[in-house]
């Protein structure tokens, strides 16, 4: 079991190298040098303040956090610690979404949506989830397992996935309590993502999702494009491709069986669709690692 000073050193090494996951692995009593000097954040950044208080600069504006509050550091923003109390105790994590993108599915667009919301308005508050978020940071730890160490690798990915879903829940409670146009658009988009994750295996048409949300197909696709950069159709196609890739990689199902599960009229139709999206046929994709 390494102590807090050793964990702080490891955290500084990870942040300096912009690692995929930079975690304090539990409470520490100081900030890493990178945060004191200032850096441009390269992932989802969180600081849970257990005791004490600290001041920080986020994208040119000054803020303060105290016991029982969480600081959210938006990706691409400049962050620097400007002061701290002697009794400080914090848990820190910065992580990139890209390594868990395949398991997040379309929910990654929700994470991106939240991460782009105004840091001036939403960067520090008492979420009520501080203990749970700090618990995830402790479980995630300071070290990443070797890629060939199958079970620890997947355990770490699932912990990051769980933390990300918890953050989505925190953000949703915060932002959707507002009665603004932005909050309404966010709510519609999140409901769309949930519907796609539920029905993409059988429903590919924009009209189906628009009908479920009592909106016109044109309006819904325009909203989706504005929020995440993809139309409804493109989001559905991405979900189908992710799932079919997973089935080709991890099951012995034939292309015919996979085609049937996605309600394609025949394997040829599915093969044409898959090749257009991926650049190779389903069979070639399955054989690529052999």
TAFENJO-V877210 format. One record per residue. N is the residue number from 1. SS is DSSP state (A for helix, B for strand, O for the rest). NEAR is the number of other C-alpha atoms within 10 Angstrom. D_LAST is the distance of its C-alpha to the last C-alpha in whole Angstrom. Layout:
N:SS:NEAR:D_LAST  N:SS:NEAR:D_LAST
This chain:
1:O:5:41  2:O:8:41  3:O:11:44  4:A:16:45  5:A:13:46  6:A:13:42  7:A:22:41  8:A:24:42  9:A:15:41  10:A:19:38  11:A:27:38  12:A:19:40  13:A:16:37  14:A:19:34  15:A:23:37  16:A:15:37  17:O:10:34  18:O:16:33  19:O:17:30  20:O:17:28  21:B:24:31  22:B:28:34  23:B:30:36  24:O:32:39  25:O:26:38  26:O:23:42  27:O:22:45  28:B:20:46  29:O:18:50  30:O:18:49  31:O:20:47  32:O:21:44  33:A:18:46  34:A:17:43  35:A:19:45  36:A:15:49  37:A:11:48  38:O:16:46  39:B:17:43  40:B:17:41  41:O:19:39  42:O:19:35  43:O:23:34  44:B:21:36  45:B:20:39  46:B:23:41  47:B:22:44  48:B:27:46  49:B:24:49  50:B:22:50  51:B:17:54  52:O:17:56  53:B:20:55  54:B:20:54  55:B:16:54  56:B:21:52  57:B:16:51  58:B:21:49  59:O:16:48  60:O:12:52  61:B:11:54  62:B:14:55  63:B:16:54  64:B:17:55  65:B:21:53  66:B:22:55  67:O:17:54  68:O:19:52  69:O:21:50  70:B:26:47  71:B:22:46  72:B:19:43  73:B:26:42  74:O:26:41  75:O:19:38  76:O:15:39  77:O:15:43  78:B:18:45  79:B:24:46  80:B:20:48  81:B:22:50  82:B:16:54  83:B:13:55  84:B:17:55  85:O:14:57  86:O:12:58  87:O:11:57  88:O:19:53  89:B:20:50  90:B:24:47  91:B:26:43  92:B:26:41  93:B:27:38  94:B:26:36  95:B:22:32  96:O:18:30  97:O:19:29  98:A:11:25  99:A:13:23  100:A:17:24  101:A:14:24  102:A:14:22  103:A:14:24  104:A:20:27  105:O:16:26  106:O:22:29  107:A:18:31  108:A:20:30  109:A:21:33  110:A:21:35  111:A:18:35  112:A:16:35  113:A:16:38  114:A:17:40  115:A:20:39  116:O:12:41  117:O:15:44  118:O:10:47  119:O:17:47  120:O:13:51  121:O:7:51  122:O:16:48  123:O:18:48  124:B:20:49  125:B:14:51  126:O:15:51  127:O:17:48  128:O:12:49  129:O:17:46  130:A:18:46  131:A:13:46  132:A:12:42  133:A:24:41  134:A:26:42  135:A:16:40  136:A:20:37  137:A:27:37  138:A:18:38  139:A:16:35  140:A:24:33  141:O:17:35  142:O:23:34  143:O:16:31  144:O:15:28  145:O:14:25  146:O:9:22  147:O:10:19  148:O:8:17  149:O:9:21  150:A:10:19  151:A:11:23  152:A:14:25  153:A:14:23  154:A:14:23  155:A:14:26  156:A:19:27  157:A:16:25  158:A:16:27  159:A:15:31  160:A:23:30  161:A:17:30  162:A:15:33  163:A:19:35  164:A:21:34  165:A:17:35  166:A:16:38  167:A:19:39  168:A:19:38  169:A:12:41  170:A:14:43  171:A:19:43  172:A:17:43  173:A:12:47  174:A:14:48  175:A:18:47  176:O:15:48  177:O:11:51  178:O:11:52  179:O:9:54  180:O:11:53  181:A:9:51  182:A:13:48  183:A:16:48  184:A:15:48  185:A:17:45  186:A:21:43  187:A:14:44  188:A:17:43  189:A:22:40  190:A:19:39  191:A:15:40  192:A:21:38  193:A:21:35  194:A:13:35  195:A:17:36  196:A:23:33  197:A:17:31  198:A:11:33  199:A:13:33  200:O:19:30  201:O:19:28  202:O:14:31  203:O:16:33  204:O:20:32  205:O:13:35  206:A:18:37  207:A:18:40  208:A:14:39  209:A:25:39  210:A:18:42  211:A:12:44  212:A:11:43  213:O:16:44  214:O:10:47  215:O:14:46  216:O:14:46  217:A:18:43  218:A:13:44  219:A:11:45  220:A:24:42  221:A:22:39  222:A:15:42  223:A:19:42  224:A:24:38  225:A:15:38  226:A:12:41  227:A:17:39  228:A:16:36  229:O:13:35  230:O:17:33  231:O:19:35  232:A:27:35  233:A:17:33  234:A:16:30  235:A:25:30  236:A:23:29  237:A:19:26  238:A:17:25  239:A:19:25  240:A:20:24  241:A:16:21  242:A:14:20  243:A:19:20  244:A:21:18  245:A:17:15  246:A:13:16  247:A:16:16  248:A:18:13  249:A:14:11  250:A:10:14  251:O:10:15  252:O:10:14  253:O:12:17  254:O:14:17  255:A:20:17  256:A:14:21  257:A:13:21  258:A:20:20  259:A:19:22  260:A:16:25  261:A:12:25  262:O:17:26  263:O:15:28  264:O:17:27  265:O:10:29  266:O:13:26  267:A:18:22  268:A:14:23  269:A:11:25  270:A:22:22  271:A:19:20  272:A:14:22  273:A:17:23  274:A:20:20  275:A:15:19  276:A:11:22  277:A:13:22  278:A:12:18  279:O:12:18  280:O:15:15  281:O:18:15  282:A:23:14  283:A:13:12  284:A:11:10  285:A:16:10  286:A:17:8  287:A:11:5  288:O:9:6  289:O:7:4  290:O:4:0
